[in-house]
Amino acid sequence: MASGAWPMSTPSHGSSAPGSSSVENWLFTVRGLADDDVMLLKANGGEFHTVSCGGESCESLTDETLDMFRAMADDTVSDFLLGHPQFINK
C-alpha cells in the first residue's frame, strides 16, 4: 500500500488513521477556541487524490498537503496559505 494511503473500503465506524485520536478527544482539546480562532483547511485542496495500492483504489495526500502539514508544524501556515488559497475552506 502506498505510504499515507488507506483503502477506500476501510470501515468508517470504530476505525481511525494510524496515530489519530478519537473525535471526543479532539473536541475536548479544542473546547476553549472561539469561532474567530478557527480556520478550516481542506486537505488536497478539497480534491480527491486516488492512487492504486495493491490493486485497490486508495486515497492519498498530495505533496502540497504534506507541505501544508509541515507549515503547520513550523508555524508558517499563513505563508503557505498565501500561495495556496485553494486549501482554505470558505
N, CA, C and O atoms as a MOPAC input file, in Angstrom:
PM7 MOZYME 1SCF
protein

 N      0.84900 1    -1.17100 1     0.00000 1
 C      0.00000 1     0.00000 1     0.00000 1
 C      0.89100 1     1.22800 1     0.00000 1
 O      1.93300 1     1.23500 1     0.65600 1
 N      0.50100 1     2.26400 1    -0.72100 1
 C      1.27000 1     3.49900 1    -0.80500 1
 C      1.32200 1     4.17500 1     0.55600 1
 O      0.35400 1     4.13000 1     1.31600 1
 N      2.44400 1     4.79600 1     0.86000 1
 C      2.60400 1     5.49500 1     2.12600 1
 C      1.56700 1     6.60500 1     2.24500 1
 O      1.38100 1     7.38600 1     1.31100 1
 N      0.89200 1     6.67900 1     3.38800 1
 C     -0.10000 1     7.71900 1     3.59600 1
 C     -1.42600 1     7.45600 1     2.90400 1
 O     -2.25200 1     8.36400 1     2.81300 1
 N     -1.65900 1     6.25100 1     2.41400 1
 C     -2.90200 1     5.93100 1     1.71400 1
 C     -3.66700 1     4.86400 1     2.48000 1
 O     -3.07000 1     3.96400 1     3.07200 1
 N     -4.98100 1     4.96900 1     2.46400 1
 C     -5.84200 1     3.99000 1     3.10400 1
 C     -6.83300 1     3.48600 1     2.08100 1
 O     -7.32300 1     4.27500 1     1.27300 1
 N     -7.15000 1     2.18800 1     2.08300 1
 C     -8.12800 1     1.65900 1     1.12700 1
 C     -9.47500 1     2.34700 1     1.30900 1
 O     -9.87600 1     2.65400 1     2.43200 1
 N    -10.17200 1     2.58900 1     0.20000 1
 C    -11.48100 1     3.23600 1     0.26200 1
 C    -12.49900 1     2.35100 1     0.96500 1
 O    -13.53600 1     2.84200 1     1.41200 1
 N    -12.22400 1     1.06300 1     1.07100 1
 C    -13.17100 1     0.14400 1     1.69100 1
 C    -13.02100 1     0.07700 1     3.21000 1
 O    -13.70800 1    -0.71700 1     3.85200 1
 N    -12.13900 1     0.89100 1     3.80400 1
 C    -11.95500 1     0.88700 1     5.25400 1
 C    -13.25800 1     1.28700 1     5.93500 1
 O    -13.85700 1     2.29400 1     5.55700 1
 N    -13.71600 1     0.52100 1     6.93600 1
 C    -14.96200 1     0.86700 1     7.61100 1
 C    -14.85300 1     2.22000 1     8.29600 1
 O    -13.79400 1     2.57000 1     8.81700 1
 N    -15.94800 1     2.98700 1     8.29700 1
 C    -15.92200 1     4.31800 1     8.88500 1
 C    -16.24000 1     4.31100 1    10.37200 1
 O    -15.91600 1     5.27300 1    11.06800 1
 N    -16.85700 1     3.26600 1    10.87200 1
 C    -17.22100 1     3.22600 1    12.28900 1
 C    -16.17900 1     2.45100 1    13.07800 1
 O    -15.84900 1     1.31100 1    12.75200 1
 N    -15.66500 1     3.09300 1    14.12600 1
 C    -14.73900 1     2.41500 1    15.00800 1
 C    -13.32700 1     2.31100 1    14.47700 1
 O    -12.49400 1     1.65300 1    15.10200 1
 N    -13.02300 1     2.92700 1    13.35600 1
 C    -11.66500 1     2.86700 1    12.83600 1
 C    -11.10800 1     4.27100 1    12.74000 1
 O    -11.85400 1     5.24800 1    12.67000 1
 N     -9.79800 1     4.35900 1    12.73800 1
 C     -9.17000 1     5.66600 1    12.58900 1
 C     -7.81900 1     5.47300 1    11.93500 1
 O     -7.26400 1     4.37400 1    11.92300 1
 N     -7.30300 1     6.55400 1    11.39600 1
 C     -5.99900 1     6.51300 1    10.76100 1
 C     -4.92900 1     6.30100 1    11.82900 1
 O     -5.12600 1     6.66800 1    12.98700 1
 N     -3.81000 1     5.71700 1    11.44700 1
 C     -2.73500 1     5.49000 1    12.42100 1
 C     -2.30800 1     6.79700 1    13.08800 1
 O     -2.10400 1     7.81100 1    12.42000 1
 N     -2.17700 1     6.75800 1    14.40500 1
 C     -1.71700 1     7.92400 1    15.15500 1
 C     -2.79300 1     8.96300 1    15.41500 1
 O     -2.48300 1    10.04500 1    15.91300 1
 N     -4.04700 1     8.67200 1    15.09600 1
 C     -5.10100 1     9.65800 1    15.28800 1
 C     -5.77000 1     9.48600 1    16.64800 1
 O     -5.57800 1     8.47700 1    17.32700 1
 N     -6.55600 1    10.48700 1    17.03200 1
 C     -7.30700 1    10.46200 1    18.28000 1
 C     -8.78500 1    10.36400 1    17.96900 1
 O     -9.21100 1    10.56100 1    16.83100 1
 N     -9.54600 1    10.06300 1    18.97700 1
 C    -10.99200 1     9.99200 1    18.78500 1
 C    -11.54800 1    11.40400 1    18.60800 1
 O    -10.92200 1    12.39100 1    18.99300 1
 N    -12.72200 1    11.47000 1    18.02500 1
 C    -13.39600 1    12.75900 1    17.85100 1
 C    -13.64700 1    13.39300 1    19.21500 1
 O    -13.51400 1    14.60700 1    19.37100 1
 N    -14.00600 1    12.58600 1    20.18900 1
 C    -14.27100 1    13.11000 1    21.52700 1
 C    -13.04000 1    13.78500 1    22.11700 1
 O    -13.13900 1    14.87200 1    22.68700 1
 N    -11.85700 1    13.13100 1    21.98000 1
 C    -10.61700 1    13.73100 1    22.48600 1
 C    -10.30900 1    15.02900 1    21.77000 1
 O     -9.88000 1    15.99700 1    22.39800 1
 N    -10.52100 1    15.06500 1    20.46300 1
 C    -10.25300 1    16.27500 1    19.68000 1
 C    -11.17000 1    17.40000 1    20.12500 1
 O    -10.71700 1    18.52800 1    20.32000 1
 N    -12.46400 1    17.10700 1    20.29000 1
 C    -13.40900 1    18.13500 1    20.72500 1
 C    -13.07100 1    18.64900 1    22.11400 1
 O    -13.18100 1    19.84800 1    22.36800 1
 N    -12.66400 1    17.77500 1    23.01200 1
 C    -12.26900 1    18.20500 1    24.35600 1
 C    -11.06300 1    19.13700 1    24.28500 1
 O    -10.99100 1    20.11600 1    25.02800 1
 N    -10.11800 1    18.83800 1    23.40000 1
 C     -8.90500 1    19.63800 1    23.26700 1
 C     -9.20400 1    21.04300 1    22.75600 1
 O     -8.57800 1    22.00300 1    23.20400 1
 N    -10.15100 1    21.18100 1    21.82700 1
 C    -10.43000 1    22.48500 1    21.21700 1
 C    -11.62000 1    23.20200 1    21.85700 1
 O    -12.11300 1    24.18000 1    21.29500 1
 N    -12.08300 1    22.74900 1    22.99100 1
 C    -13.29600 1    23.28700 1    23.59900 1
 C    -13.21300 1    24.77700 1    23.91500 1
 O    -14.25000 1    25.43900 1    23.94200 1
 N    -12.02800 1    25.33300 1    24.15500 1
 C    -11.90000 1    26.73400 1    24.52400 1
 C    -11.70800 1    27.68200 1    23.35600 1
 O    -11.57000 1    28.88800 1    23.56400 1
 N    -11.69500 1    27.17700 1    22.14600 1
 C    -11.48200 1    28.04000 1    20.98500 1
 C    -12.76800 1    28.75900 1    20.59400 1
 O    -13.85000 1    28.17300 1    20.61200 1
 N    -12.63500 1    30.03300 1    20.24100 1
 C    -13.76900 1    30.80100 1    19.73000 1
 C    -13.82900 1    30.63500 1    18.21000 1
 O    -12.84600 1    30.24700 1    17.58000 1
 N    -14.98800 1    30.93300 1    17.63200 1
 C    -15.15900 1    30.81100 1    16.18400 1
 C    -14.10100 1    31.58900 1    15.41100 1
 O    -13.60600 1    31.11800 1    14.38700 1
 N    -13.75600 1    32.76900 1    15.89400 1
 C    -12.77200 1    33.61000 1    15.20300 1
 C    -11.35700 1    33.05200 1    15.27800 1
 O    -10.47500 1    33.50800 1    14.55000 1
 N    -11.12700 1    32.06300 1    16.15500 1
 C     -9.80200 1    31.45700 1    16.32200 1
 C     -9.57500 1    30.28400 1    15.36800 1
 O     -8.47400 1    29.73500 1    15.31200 1
 N    -10.60100 1    29.90100 1    14.62500 1
 C    -10.54200 1    28.67600 1    13.83900 1
 C    -10.67100 1    28.97500 1    12.34400 1
 O    -11.53500 1    29.74600 1    11.92600 1
 N     -9.80600 1    28.35700 1    11.55400 1
 C     -9.91600 1    28.40900 1    10.09600 1
 C     -9.88100 1    26.96500 1     9.60300 1
 O     -8.93900 1    26.22600 1     9.88800 1
 N    -10.89800 1    26.57800 1     8.87500 1
 C    -10.94500 1    25.22100 1     8.34800 1
 C    -10.14700 1    25.15400 1     7.05200 1
 O    -10.27900 1    26.01100 1     6.17900 1
 N     -9.32500 1    24.12700 1     6.94500 1
 C     -8.49800 1    23.91700 1     5.76100 1
 C     -8.89600 1    22.60100 1     5.10200 1
 O     -9.39800 1    21.68700 1     5.75600 1
 N     -8.66400 1    22.52500 1     3.80500 1
 C     -9.02600 1    21.34100 1     3.02800 1
 C     -7.76000 1    20.60200 1     2.60600 1
 O     -6.91500 1    21.15400 1     1.90300 1
 N     -7.63800 1    19.35800 1     3.03900 1
 C     -6.53300 1    18.52900 1     2.55500 1
 C     -6.69400 1    18.33600 1     1.05700 1
 O     -7.81300 1    18.24600 1     0.55200 1
 N     -5.58600 1    18.27400 1     0.35600 1
 C     -5.56900 1    18.08400 1    -1.09500 1
 C     -6.34700 1    19.17400 1    -1.82500 1
 O     -6.83000 1    18.96200 1    -2.93700 1
 N     -6.46500 1    20.34800 1    -1.18800 1
 C     -7.18900 1    21.44800 1    -1.81400 1
 C     -8.64800 1    21.12100 1    -2.06300 1
 O     -9.28700 1    21.73100 1    -2.92000 1
 N     -9.17400 1    20.16800 1    -1.32400 1
 C    -10.56900 1    19.77100 1    -1.46600 1
 C    -10.82300 1    18.78400 1    -2.59100 1
 O    -11.97600 1    18.50100 1    -2.91800 1
 N     -9.77500 1    18.26400 1    -3.18100 1
 C     -9.90300 1    17.32200 1    -4.29700 1
 C     -9.52000 1    15.90900 1    -3.84600 1
 O     -8.74200 1    15.74100 1    -2.90700 1
 N    -10.06700 1    14.90600 1    -4.51300 1
 C     -9.65300 1    13.53100 1    -4.27300 1
 C     -8.28800 1    13.30400 1    -4.91400 1
 O     -7.98100 1    13.87600 1    -5.96000 1
 N     -7.48200 1    12.47700 1    -4.28600 1
 C     -6.17800 1    12.09600 1    -4.84500 1
 C     -6.10200 1    10.57400 1    -4.77000 1
 O     -5.48800 1    10.00800 1    -3.86600 1
 N     -6.73500 1     9.93600 1    -5.73400 1
 C     -6.82800 1     8.47700 1    -5.75200 1
 C     -5.57500 1     7.88100 1    -6.36300 1
 O     -5.11800 1     8.30800 1    -7.42400 1
 N     -5.02800 1     6.89200 1    -5.67900 1
 C     -3.85300 1     6.17300 1    -6.15800 1
 C     -4.16200 1     4.67900 1    -6.10400 1
 O     -5.09100 1     4.25200 1    -5.41800 1
 N     -3.38400 1     3.89900 1    -6.82600 1
 C     -3.53100 1     2.45500 1    -6.80500 1
 C     -2.55500 1     1.88600 1    -5.78600 1
 O     -1.36600 1     2.20300 1    -5.80200 1
 N     -3.06700 1     1.05400 1    -4.91100 1
 C     -2.19900 1     0.41000 1    -3.92200 1
 C     -2.60500 1    -1.06000 1    -3.81900 1
 O     -3.65300 1    -1.40800 1    -3.27300 1
 N     -1.74900 1    -1.88900 1    -4.35400 1
 C     -2.01900 1    -3.32100 1    -4.31500 1
 C     -3.26100 1    -3.71500 1    -5.09500 1
 O     -3.94600 1    -4.66700 1    -4.72100 1
 N     -3.56500 1    -3.00400 1    -6.16600 1
 C     -4.73000 1    -3.32500 1    -6.96800 1
 C     -6.02300 1    -2.71000 1    -6.45900 1
 O     -7.07300 1    -2.88500 1    -7.07700 1
 N     -5.96700 1    -1.99200 1    -5.34400 1
 C     -7.14000 1    -1.32200 1    -4.80400 1
 C     -7.02000 1     0.17300 1    -5.01900 1
 O     -5.91700 1     0.69900 1    -5.17200 1
 N     -8.14500 1     0.85300 1    -5.03200 1
 C     -8.14200 1     2.31000 1    -5.07800 1
 C     -8.00200 1     2.83900 1    -3.65600 1
 O     -8.75900 1     2.45900 1    -2.76300 1
 N     -7.02700 1     3.72100 1    -3.45800 1
 C     -6.77600 1     4.30500 1    -2.14500 1
 C     -6.71400 1     5.82000 1    -2.28100 1
 O     -6.39500 1     6.34000 1    -3.35000 1
 N     -7.01400 1     6.50900 1    -1.22100 1
 C     -6.86800 1     7.95900 1    -1.18900 1
 C     -5.53500 1     8.28900 1    -0.53300 1
 O     -5.13700 1     7.66000 1     0.44800 1
 N     -4.85700 1     9.27700 1    -1.08400 1
 C     -3.53200 1     9.64100 1    -0.60700 1
 C     -3.44500 1    11.15500 1    -0.47100 1
 O     -4.24700 1    11.88800 1    -1.05000 1
 N     -2.48000 1    11.60800 1     0.28500 1
 C     -2.22700 1    13.03500 1     0.42900 1
 C     -1.27300 1    13.49700 1    -0.66000 1
 O     -0.31700 1    12.79900 1    -0.99600 1
 N     -1.53800 1    14.67900 1    -1.20900 1
 C     -0.66000 1    15.24900 1    -2.22300 1
 C      0.58300 1    15.83200 1    -1.55500 1
 O      0.60600 1    16.04300 1    -0.34200 1
 N      1.60200 1    16.08700 1    -2.35000 1
 C      2.81100 1    16.72800 1    -1.82700 1
 C      2.49100 1    18.10000 1    -1.23800 1
 O      3.08400 1    18.49900 1    -0.23600 1
 N      1.54800 1    18.82900 1    -1.86100 1
 C      1.16000 1    20.14200 1    -1.33500 1
 C      0.50100 1    20.01700 1     0.03500 1
 O      0.72000 1    20.86200 1     0.90200 1
 N     -0.30400 1    18.97600 1     0.24200 1
 C     -0.92000 1    18.77000 1     1.55200 1
 C      0.14700 1    18.46400 1     2.59000 1
 O      0.07900 1    18.96700 1     3.71200 1
 N      1.12100 1    17.65400 1     2.23700 1
 C      2.22100 1    17.37600 1     3.17000 1
 C      2.98600 1    18.66500 1     3.47600 1
 O      3.42900 1    18.86300 1     4.60700 1
 N      3.14500 1    19.54400 1     2.48000 1
 C      3.76400 1    20.85100 1     2.71800 1
 C      2.92700 1    21.67700 1     3.68800 1
 O      3.47600 1    22.38400 1     4.53300 1
 N      1.59200 1    21.59000 1     3.57400 1
 C      0.71100 1    22.30800 1     4.48500 1
 C      0.91400 1    21.82200 1     5.92100 1
 O      0.97900 1    22.63100 1     6.84700 1
 N      1.01300 1    20.50900 1     6.10800 1
 C      1.23500 1    19.96800 1     7.44700 1
 C      2.59400 1    20.40400 1     7.99800 1
 O      2.71400 1    20.70200 1     9.18700 1
 N      3.61700 1    20.44300 1     7.14200 1
 C      4.92700 1    20.93000 1     7.58900 1
 C      4.84000 1    22.40700 1     7.98700 1
 O      5.44700 1    22.82400 1     8.97400 1
 N      4.08700 1    23.19100 1     7.21800 1
 C      3.90700 1    24.60400 1     7.53600 1
 C      3.18600 1    24.77000 1     8.87200 1
 O      3.49000 1    25.69400 1     9.62600 1
 N      2.24400 1    23.89100 1     9.17000 1
 C      1.56800 1    23.93700 1    10.47200 1
 C      2.56300 1    23.66300 1    11.59000 1
 O      2.57500 1    24.35600 1    12.60700 1
 N      3.39000 1    22.65600 1    11.39500 1
 C      4.37500 1    22.29100 1    12.41700 1
 C      5.42200 1    23.39200 1    12.59500 1
 O      5.91300 1    23.60600 1    13.70300 1
 N      5.76500 1    24.09400 1    11.50400 1
 C      6.78400 1    25.14900 1    11.55000 1
 C      6.19900 1    26.51800 1    11.87200 1
 O      6.93200 1    27.50500 1    11.93200 1
 N      4.89300 1    26.58600 1    12.08000 1
 C      4.18100 1    27.84000 1    12.34100 1
 C      4.33200 1    28.83400 1    11.18900 1
 O      4.46500 1    30.03800 1    11.40800 1
 N      4.30800 1    28.31200 1     9.95900 1
 C      4.38100 1    29.15100 1     8.75900 1
 C      3.17100 1    28.92400 1     7.85800 1
 O      3.23500 1    29.14500 1     6.64900 1
 N      2.06900 1    28.47900 1     8.46200 1
 C      0.88400 1    28.14100 1     7.66800 1
 C      0.30600 1    29.36800 1     6.98000 1
 O     -0.26400 1    29.24000 1     5.89600 1
 N      0.43400 1    30.55000 1     7.56900 1
 C     -0.07100 1    31.76600 1     6.90800 1
 C      0.63900 1    31.98800 1     5.58300 1
 O      0.00200 1    32.31100 1     4.58100 1
 N      1.94800 1    31.81800 1     5.57200 1
 C      2.71700 1    31.96000 1     4.33700 1
 C      2.29400 1    30.90300 1     3.32000 1
 O      2.16000 1    31.19600 1     2.13200 1
 N      2.08700 1    29.68200 1     3.78900 1
 C      1.65500 1    28.60900 1     2.88900 1
 C      0.31900 1    28.96400 1     2.24500 1
 O      0.14700 1    28.80500 1     1.03600 1
 N     -0.63000 1    29.44500 1     3.05300 1
 C     -1.97400 1    29.72400 1     2.53600 1
 C     -1.99800 1    30.89800 1     1.57400 1
 O     -2.86900 1    30.96100 1     0.70700 1
 N     -1.07100 1    31.82200 1     1.70300 1
 C     -0.99000 1    32.92300 1     0.73400 1
 C     -0.71100 1    32.38900 1    -0.66600 1
 O     -1.21800 1    32.92400 1    -1.65300 1
 N      0.08600 1    31.34600 1    -0.74900 1
 C      0.40100 1    30.74300 1    -2.04300 1
 C     -0.52300 1    29.61700 1    -2.45000 1
 O     -0.45600 1    29.13900 1    -3.58200 1
 N     -1.39100 1    29.18200 1    -1.53900 1
 C     -2.28700 1    28.04800 1    -1.81000 1
 C     -3.69400 1    28.34200 1    -1.27300 1
 O     -4.16900 1    27.62900 1    -0.38900 1
 N     -4.36200 1    29.36700 1    -1.78300 1
 C     -5.68800 1    29.72100 1    -1.24200 1
 C     -6.75100 1    28.63200 1    -1.42900 1
 O     -7.77600 1    28.64700 1    -0.74700 1
 N     -6.51400 1    27.68800 1    -2.34700 1
 C     -7.49200 1    26.61800 1    -2.56400 1
 C     -7.58900 1    25.68200 1    -1.35300 1
 O     -8.49500 1    24.85100 1    -1.29000 1
 N     -6.67700 1    25.80600 1    -0.40600 1
 C     -6.71500 1    24.96500 1     0.79900 1
 C     -7.60600 1    25.55400 1     1.88000 1
 O     -7.89200 1    24.88500 1     2.87400 1
 N     -8.05300 1    26.80600 1     1.70400 1
 C     -8.91800 1    27.45900 1     2.69600 1
 C    -10.35500 1    27.08400 1     2.40200 1
 O    -10.83600 1    27.26100 1     1.28400 1
 N    -11.04200 1    26.56200 1     3.41700 1
 C    -12.43900 1    26.19300 1     3.28100 1
 C    -13.27900 1    27.44400 1     3.50500 1
 O    -13.31100 1    27.99300 1     4.60600 1
 N    -13.95500 1    27.88900 1     2.45200 1
 C    -14.75000 1    29.13600 1     2.54600 1
 C    -16.19900 1    28.84400 1     2.74800 1
 O    -17.00700 1    29.76700 1     2.84800 1

